[in-house]
Each structure stands twice: as C-alpha cells, then as structure tokens.
Amino acid sequence: MNKKILALSFILIASLVSIRCGDQLDLEPNNSIDANNALKTSADVEALMVGAYDALSDIDVYGGNIQMDAELMGDNGELFWDGTFVSPGEIWTKSMLINNDQAEATWLDSYETINICNNVLANLDLVTEDRRDRIEGEARFIRGTVYFELVRSYARTWTDGTPASNPGVPIVTEPTTTENAMAKVSRSSVAEVYDLVIDDLTSAETLLPEENGFFATTYAASAILSRVYLMQNNYADAAEAANRVIESGIYGLTNRYADAFNKGSQEGGNATIEDVFAIQINSQDGVNDMNTYFASSDYGGRGDIYIELAHFELYEPNDDRLNLFYDDERTGKWNNQFGNVNIVRLAEMYLTRAEANFREGTNLGDTPLNDINLIRERVNLDPLVVLTLDDILLERHLELAFEGHLIHDIKRTQSNVGDLPFDAPELIFPIPLRELNINPDLGQNDAYL
Amino acid sequence: MKRNLLLTVVCLVFLYVPVFGQERVISGKVTSAEDGSPAPGVNVLIKGTTIGTATDAEGMYTLNVPAGNNTLVFSFIGFKTIEREIGALTVVDAVLEPDAVQLTELVVVGYGTQIKQDLTGNVAKVKGDDIKGIPVTTFEQALQGRAAGVFVEAGTGKLGQGMKIRIRGASSVSADNQPLYVVDGIPVTSQNQSSFTANTNPLTDLNPNDIESVDILKDAAASAIYGSRAANGVVQITTRRGKTGKTKFNVSYVSGVSTPTNRREFLNTEEYVELFMESRANTDATTLTSLENRFDRYGAGNRDSWQNPASPNYVDTDWQDQVFRKGGFNQIDISASGGNEKTQFFISGSMSDQEGIIVNNDLTRLGGRINLDHKATDKFSVGVNFSLNRTINYRVADDNAFSTPMQIIALSPMTPVIDPRTNLTSGALDVNSGNPNTNFPIYYNPLLDLEYAQRTTTIFRNLGTFYAAYNFTKSLSFRTETGYDLLNQHEDAYYGRETARNSSAPRGLGNDTWTQVFNYTTNNYFTFTKALDQHNIEVVAGMSFQESHTDYSDLTAQQFPSNAFKEITSAAKITAGVTEETAFSFLSYFARANYKFKNRYLLGVSGRIDGSSRFGKDNRYGFFPAISAGWVLSEEGFLSGNSVIEFLKLRASYGVTGNAEIGNFDSRGLYKGVGYAGVPGQSPERLENPDLGWEQTKQTDIGIDFGLFNNRISGELDYYVKNTTDLLLNVNLPGHSGFRTQTRNVGELENKGFEIVLNTANLVGELKWNTSFNFSKNKNKITNLQDQVIQGDFLSRAVEGEPIGIFYGPKYAGVDPDNGDALYWAKDTDGTLIKTNDYNAAELMKVGDPNPDFMLGLTNSFSYKGIDLSVLFTGVFGYQVYNGGGKFMTANGDFFDNQTRDQLARWQNPGDITDVPQARLFGANGTGESSRYVYDAGYLRLKTITLGYMLPQSFISKAKLQSVRIYASAQNLLTFTDYEGWDPEVNSDTYASTSTSQTTGNINQGIDFYSAPQPKTITFGINIGF
C-alpha cells in the first residue's frame, strides 16, 4: 500500500469537505419565508389580508373567547361555569385577578390582528387598483372592530364618566418593525379610541363592496357601526346603520331559528342568509371556542357552561328557541365543532333598529312593533300588540343569548349584574400584568389597583 | 501476535535509532496489571538521573539511555512505582500494579484524551462499570450524585421523558440550558423531538450498558474547544471498544419490580361530603338540593354511594390505587469483545423492557452495536462504530391533561371505578344517550385512556461513525472522522370514541406523526505530541462541520367507523395535515495546545471559531478562547519525599464559551403561511434581528487536586465563576406591537459555586471500604435583564437580581381568625406590611426559589472476598416547589376536585387558628397563585444500594466460566424529605417543556402539577463472563 497516496487522498477529502461547508451556513427557512420577500406583489398583500381574518378568527379574539367572556361577565345566575380553567371562572365570579390569562391572551391576539391590518394598510400601493378599495376596507373593518372590542373590555364604558378623559387602550396604526418594536405606547382616551373605530368602520363601509363572499362587506361594517353607536347611546345613527343592513335586501331570517346556527364554512359565501358576518370554521381550519365551552363532549366540547333555570324561566312556553337547548342545561347554538362562529346575524339588526327607533320615537325602516314581531313570529310566538322598552330588551336578550352581547347590553342600558352597577370597576378587564411589567405607565384599571 | 508487536517495535526502533555509539535506545510497553490495558502517561526515568520520558496513549515509550545506566524507574500516580533492569535488553516492558486509590486515569476531552494528572481543566468522569446494571431508563439518571456540579432531575416518574441536566447552573434564560452531548466524538441529537408538549429524551435510545465512560467537561479550559455550544458543559460519552486478547463474552440479566416512591392522602367519601356540604353552606353558591344531586351524579346515580355507609352501594374509592401499579424492569445484555493486534471488536446486543409505575406507561428498547478498530499498517488505522436501536415508548398524556393518570386523584371518592349501571369503567357509557358520559365522573376518567387510547412512540436510532487515522511520524498524526446520527420517530396515537370527553372527538381521533432527524458531523484534525527532555507538548488543530436536518409530518383525522379501525386510512375526515422541514449547520475551526514542563508546570490554550446558520448575517462567527495553567507542587523538591502529600496540583483556567441553542431561524424576519376557511393567506411571524449572535459565558475556575497518605485520601476542590453576557433572551415586546417576544442579545447572569470531591480508601486489604463524596453549591443570579420581568407559568419568573425561576407573587399570610378569609401581605401607604384579604392588593415579592442551595452524593463501597456492597446517597437541599395543582386539590373545597387531607383543618369558627381558609364553594378563598402553594422540598435519597457476590473461581471454572456475579440492587429505596407532595424531585412535563410553543421551560422549575413520582425499583441481576 502506498501510504503517502493514501494519506494524501484522505487529507484531500477532508479539505474538500471543509471548503464545501462554508456556504452551507446560509440555510433558508422552509416552513416560513423571509419577511423581506413576503410583500412584493398585489397577491402578497391580499394574502396578508387573509392572514388578518385568520388572526381575527383566533380563539382569543372572535373565535369565541371575546363573546364567551361577555356572557360570563354579564351573567347573573342564568348560566353556571363548571370548568377548571381559572380565568373564565374569575370572569364569571367578577373577581378577575391581575394575572388573568384570558385578559392577557385577548390583548395580545387582538393587537396581533391589528398589526396585520396595519401592515396591509401600509402596503396598499402594491395592491392592484381594482382591488385596492376592497383590501383597504377589509383591513379597516377588522382593525376598527378589534379596537372596539378592546375599548369596551379594557376601559370604562362610553356612558360611564367622561370618555374624553377615561383611559382607553393604546392606539397603534403603523406596522411594527424591528426599529419600533420596543416603543411604549400609552393609553389613548376612550373617546379617541371610539373616534378611530368610527373612522375605520365608516371608511370601511364606503370602501367595501356589497358582496364579498364570506369576507367583510359594506353591510358587515354597517352592522358593527350600529353596535358602536348603540354603545354610545347614539340611537339615531344606530338605527340608520342597522337599517342600511336590513334595507340592502341581501340578508334574511332563516325559516327556523335553529337553522341560523351550527353551519360550517361554505365556499364562496356566508353559510346562511342570516349571517351578515361570521368567523369561518371548517374541519381543517379554525377552532370554534364557543363550541369548546358551551357544547357537551357529545358535540366535541368541554361542556364547562351549563344553562340555569333562571334563564329558561324567561321564555314563553311555546318559544321555539327553547327547542334549541338540550340535556335540559345546554344551549344548542354551538353544537358544531367545525361550525362558524356567528358574529352578526340579521336578527340583531332588527332588534337594534327596533330599540333605537323606539328610544328616538322614530320609525326608520319600519315600526319597532313590526320589527319585534318579525323576530317573535319566527319562533312561534304571538305578536305583541303593545310594545315597551323592556319587551324589546327581553326579546334581544333571548334572541341573542349566548352570542356575546350580554355585558355590553347591560353596560349601555346602565343595568346591573346582580349587586354590581353597570359602572362597577369589577366589570372591566385588568390591563394584563405582562403589559404593566413592560410599561408601568399604562396604568391599571381601578378594580385592580 | 507477539511477532506483530515485535515488528512494530522493531519498526519504531528502526525509524528512530540515532546513530550515537555510546547510547542505547530502549523501548517498551507499559500496561496496567488490572486489565492489561496500555498505561499512558507513565513516567519512565533512568534511575539516578533526570533523564526520562512518558508513555504515549498506547502505553509505548522510547528512551535514549546513556551508557553506564542500567535501571529504569516506572512511576505513575495511583500505581506502585517499579524498577526494571535493562541488562542486554532493548525492549523493556513493565506491568504496573495499582496503588490504593486511583487518582490517575485518562479523561476524554474534545478531539482527544488527556491524563487526568496533567489536566488543567475540570472534567468529571463516571465509569461505565459504575453505572452498569442500574435500572434506569437513560444513563443520565445513573449520573445522579456521581459527579460534582452536575444536577440531574428526572422531573416525573414517566418513562423516557425529558430530563433536566444543569452543569454548574443554568447559563441562559431563554436558550437551552442542557449540555452538549458528544458520543465517540460526534455531537448527537439530544433535543426534545416529541410532538406532545411534554418532552422526550433522545438519549434514552442509548443503551447505558454500552457506555465505557462519561466525561463531563465543566470548566472553560475543558469545554471551550466545543466553542459556541459549550456554555452548558459538554458530556462526552465513550462506548466500549474491544481489546487485544482472548474473546470475552458477557451475558447479564437484570430483573425487578418498581413501585411509586410515595402516595398522598385525599379525602374519603365521608370527609368529602362533609367538607363540600360546609363549603356550599358558607357561600350559597348553589342549593343544597343541587349539591345533593351532584353527589348522586358523582356516585353513579346512587344516593347510597355517599349517604349510607351501611349500604353495599356505599363507595369509597382511593383513585391512586387505580393508576399506580407495580411496574417491572427487565434487561438482558450480551456482548463479545476481543481481537488481535490488528483488529479489535466490541459487539453487543441488548433488550430491555420497562413497565412504569403508572398504568399504560411502558418502554422497550432493543438494539445492538458494533465497534471495530483495525490497524491497516503501523501508521494507518481505520474503524467504525455502528449502533441501531429501536425504542418503543408507550406514553401517557401530559401532566396538564385530564387524561394524565395522576389527575385521577381529582375524581370524587363516591364515584365507583366500575359504573354499576353499565358494568363498564365509570364514564365510558351514558345509557341514556348511548355515548360516553359527559358529566360523570366529575372529570374525564383517565382510566378510559387506559382502555381506549394509545400513544405509541417508536424510534429507530442509528449512530454510525467512520474514522481513519494516519501517523505521519511518531509525533504527528491526522484523524478524520465522519459520523451521523439518524433518528426516525413515529408517534402513533389513537383515541377511541369513549375518550370523547377529553379528545373532543366524538367518533374517534387518530394522529400520526413522523419525525426524521439526520444529523452528521465531520471532524478532521492533526495531533502533534512531543516529549523533549523535560518538555511535553501536545497540539491538536482541525476543523469540524455539522449539519442537522429535520423533516416532520403530522396527520390528524376524526370519524372512525369503530375502535377496531385505528389507522387514518379508515377515517372519514382528515382534520389536519402538516409537513415541516428545518435545518441548522455549524462550521468550526479549533486548536488546542498543552505544554508540560518537568512534569510540574502545565499550560493549556485552546480556541475555536464557530460559525452557525442560526445567527444573524452580521454576526455569524464567534471566537471562543481558553487558557489554563497547572502547577504540580508535589513534584517540587520541597515536597518530594513528603510522607503525607503524595500529589498536589493547583490549577486555574479562564475561557469563553457560547450558547447557540435557539430556534433555527430566530435571527430572521419571518412570514408564515396561514389559511382561513380554505383561502390561503400569510402573516408576520417574527421580527428580524440581523445582529443576533452568541450568548457568551466567561468562566474562571480555580482548583486543587490532591492525594494524601499514599493516595488513600484524594480529591478535588474547585471554585468557579461563570459570567454570561449577551443573553439569548426572548425579550418581551409590548403587546401592542402585535408580537410577543423577540430573541435579542440582552442581559447578563452569573453562576458562582464550589465543588468538593473527596475519595478515601478507609480500609484496604481483604476488606476494602472506599468512600466517594461530592458536594456542590451553585448560586445563580440574573444580573441584568434591563428591568424586564420574564413570566413563566404560575409564579415562576426571571427577575433581575434573583436566580432564574424564582417564585414571585403574593405572599400568603394565613387565615383571618375572625372570618376565615385567606390573607396576603400588602404594603400600606407608608410602606409597612399589612395583611389584606384582597388578592389584587397583595404586594408581589419573592416567595420561593426552586434552585437548590447545594447538593451532594455519597458512595460507600465495601468488598470482602467475593462480596461487594455499594451504597449511594444523593441529596438536593434548600429549594422550594410550587404545586400548580394546589388551587384545585388544596383549595379548601373551592371546587369539587377531591382535596388533600390537610384541608380538613379549614377555618370553621371565629377564633380558629389555622392556615386553611374557610371552605367556600366557588369562593376563591385563598386559591389565587401565592406562596400558599410553595413548599420546601429538599431531600436526601438512598439512590442506589447494590449487594453483589462474585462466585468463587473454583466453583465456576467447572462450568468453563470466567466470572459469575449475582447481585441485588435497589433504586430510590428511601427518601427523606419535608415535601408534602408525591416526590420532591419534580418538574411537571407540561411546564418544563422546551417545545417550540413553550419558551419558558428554563424559568419553570420546581413545578408540581399532578406529576408522577419517581419509581422505587428493586432488581436482581446476574452477570456471566466466559
């Protein structure tokens, strides 16, 4: 054996290996892509817009928790939290601790959604002209909607004290970059946040088309606007906004009440004619957290929430809505594990229009009595002849039960939750401890000082 | 054989004979009398002169002997010094007899070996023979208490789970704190590969009985040659190799049983009913009727189950009985080793079968290894290591799942194990709906998992290394080695429809996950050794490249026709499918030089340049130097002949090491693909950090090695300071940024400590008694986090000025004797501490520390004739554990979970003095996270006790056997602790996880969350050599 050749050859191999290795430090990610290559074309920004819907559908945003928390926070004996998760239990007993996980998750995931919208808005110039308005409208719709949910969860309600001086939530309207990521933004006033919300939603209303598959339309924006105005006790504008949705003629009430729920996402459009806007879920995408907590394990849920007798007692005996309950203690609104999370149903628009008209003494669109009777008719109830505000509010309570309206309706009508008045500080979420650790200047809400 | 040796020697002689007439060239080989292995580093001195040399790694030496000198002196620490006459010989071999206690041995350092005596760094060595046959799942468990400064924690008693290893403390807040594992020179995949939250440990795939030695590189001088990944220490595993000689066969079999180390006490039915009756009455949160109906429901619809102790239908279930079991341990190993001068081999096969102490938890391992060395010529040698193992781990659910066996203790005692209405396990079937029960028992019954679910992880693990080495001259050699580690893992899970309450899949759920990690490394380096008179020099220099590539796919489906169908091909609905690919690479250049003068002055320098794909474009390469020095005082004239001091060395080292264990693309700005109802989308995932670089640890180590009284007392003392800067920190971003964290080089922390190792030969002679003691104390402190508080789970935090993972939160102040309210300490307006019943008003403060103050290991081994006894105690002291399940199980009847028995001491009447607040159903009275659930947890454990008997030769030689040893061994036999939970050695698998979704695994320490206790295992074994 020629040892020298042998020795030389394996030194050669070794050095070849070592030379080849140098550029192998430049590995590219496969599961994700470099951010610098992410936004180059119109299609890229449109895909980013879809990303915003995905973020909006997160369980801690509109995938269910914001709505469930509104029900738990507003409850006074109509439901029973029987779960082991501590955070929802604290919300239900109105004794949230400053480190409540849900308060943190909703905050973080909401701002994640907002940041995606801000990125879309900052890159609109990439979007093809004929789609630009729609994309801008969708981004502003989602951003406005999320800020609205934040301000009504983490701050004093509009009718409590002075919105112009009550601290709201931090407003961020620019995309986060490496450079500005550490910037500490303080809380804007409640009024400022509402201004942004109304500006975003009214712009969205103008920019968005009438039909847009299951994505946001001009009427989805009108619908959320009607909620915003209602929170402000601005009944005239609320009636107008709700009326625009109804008058569009695009939406209708499903024949049976039960048909309005538990439909999975369908390609190309809303799952029911009643949906004005819904979070889309299918078996491969999205988690319906209303199902998780309200449905029994026969339907894929944890079954942490039971409905109590006090709720059933509110119904008239032949109310068809009673038939949607099962096991004598559960609502059947969320029985499809892979079903959509309804955000706005047309029924709400009738109820809003009726209430707003009633309070204003107007008959925009139709009379309050007719609107209420329309809702009653579908569920086999006799029409009312005389209408009171209490009738309207009860109808709203029953029609929209367990869909995420409770605490907000209580606050705007200045009602009570048990012994707690509408402006009780316990009914407001704490600013997450995590955020205060980073930026103590945010200031904590009164109940948690 | 002899002729070959002779040839070799002649060859060497031929090459090196200087042609001076009056001198003679004498060469030879020095071996150890113990096992005939070559003895390197032996001093060979010409008697009456200072002329000498030392043997090389093969035990060979060559010496020019001037005329007139006729005697060689062979000396080596730990061996008896001997003299040999040269006479007319040119080859003088020597066989050294061991002295009382061995101080000297070879230690495996990076890219080579060193003689411990000459070491200027700190390396702890554990011999394979010391841990052989110990019934552990993975070899790290056997290291507990055997190496100073090495903290080993199993976390839970589940088999094959992730282990926590900390060498001289945690050096990072966000990056991995586990050491680098190197098997036969090749870094192996040791990171978690589990698709569950709970980690698995890829080192479980190694057969502990294949290990020849474990060398733990602790200080910078020892570890800096591994540069960017050495800050957490380096664990070098060397597998067994063949030795020249007759082929030896070895068969060993060990078998035994295990039981949990501890049980807890929970309320029985009578106590449960009493407590909750009282709890309800105190709050009126629900009506008495509703409560009684609830009890009926929990009692399988039977009021007698809880109300009527006289009835045959009365139920009082201790649920622990249902999930704890008598586990088992069986392992058989067969090996053959031997070879001739040219070729040596080691072949082993092994099979082990372990049953965990909790139901449904088993682990089997089957595998083999072949290590082959071949000398093609006297200059050129090649070799190969090849091992293949199959590990099957039958796992149970993560600690935080209702389905985890230990959560069964939350079930009510009036619930029968078998539902009398169906004669099935309680919860399996609701006769009204035909589906599993949705609200009976109180929670999902984990026993349903036992019957209707499986989580099987099958791993094929193949480690292979090829090497070639060439000796250019006697001084200069080159070695190239390429090794790969192929890990192929299949996780196959099926959850039947009876598990719907837990799996949220009413008609069955299947999940199939494949992971493949191909991790290869090539090392190429030169070694130069030279002994010139009194100068010894060794230089190692070379390069290394490593790339690891992971492929992952995961498929989830629901809707199975029946439980007989378990493969996804039979499912009606595919609900999720994922494929992923990721990779990292390291390119490194390294060098080390060791210089020894007069056998007493030692100097070492090393350096490594590391480049990694993980770091930002602007910061891709790092430099990691180390310097060390030693002074062997015992070689100095003033100490020579000292009857007390046999050996004394001072050493000091300083160096820089790094940590690179972060996500593969943490430096990059990333966008991820997402979908919304079938429409593709994308969204930002991570912000860019082009400056992201290494976390640096500068370590100083000062040590003394000593041997006294003929080495009957020997030991090591070390003091070290590790300063870590540029922490790889997942910095919390303000939530309104839309991101949670960004990995930045921010912050500093420090570990300081000392270690004592003491070995004594108390009795020598026929009755031998040796004691080995180690003690270590480490103090961890985060010195700079730029005022951030990094939250873990529960009360675990990383806070500036404190050790990592302290418990930080409200301090529990007991119970108000007037009204039974839980109280906390709050700060009054003037700053004085006052008690409050308002949790939100409580002052947040440090209320515990999960980092132990100190730990120790104490081994006493005795032997008399053929009998040997070894007793190892381990202790970990001065730390606290947080019971994350406390707010459920120790909650004074807040919710319907069964309660620990200590809750009977609840406040009942004004004036009661107790620490347990008034029972209030849904009252959250004292259930907020606070120091109420912090417990002292230090422990002393009889870790291993082994009694063995070597059958007399006279007896076994008839059967043509070489050796037969039978032994009995117990693991974790006794535990002494104040901890009130199951086991003080605990860290819940859910919270300790380092999976990508969990970035707080380092901060979450000492968390108990329905964690399974350690097993107490008693085994019997036999070891036959022939």
Interface residues (C-beta under 8 A of the other chain):
Chain A: M1 K3 L6 A7 F10 I11 I13 A14 S15 V17 S18 C21 G22 Q24 L25 D26 L27 P29 N30 N31 S32 I33 D34 A35 N36 A38 D44 A47 L48 M49 V50 G51 A52 Y53 D54 A55 S57 F80 T84 V86 G89 E90 T93 S95 L97 I98 N99 E104 W107 L108 Y111 E112 T113 I114 N115 I116 N118 N119 V169 P170 V172 T176 T177 T178 N180 A181 M182 A183 K184 V185 F214 S265 E267 Q280 I281 N282 S283 Q284 D285 G286 T292 S296 S297 D298 Y299 G300 G301 R302 G303 D327 Q337 F338 P430 P432 L433 R434 E435 N437 I438 N439 A447 Y448 L449
Chain B: T286 A376 T377 K379 F380 S433 N435 P436 T438 N439 Y443 A468 Y470 F472 F478 T480 A500 R501 N502 S504 A505 P506 T522 N524 M543 F545 E547 Q558 K573 I574 T575 A576 G577 E580 E581 T582 A583 F584 S585 L587 G611 S612 S613 R620 N664 F665 R668 G669 L670 Y671 K672 G673 V674 G675 Y676 A677 G678 V679 P680 G681 Q682 S683 P684 E685 R686 L687 E688 N689 V731 N732 L733 P734 G735 H736 S737 G738 F739 R740 Q742 Q788 V789 Q791 Y839 N840 A841 K887 F888 F895 D897 F922 A924 G928 E929
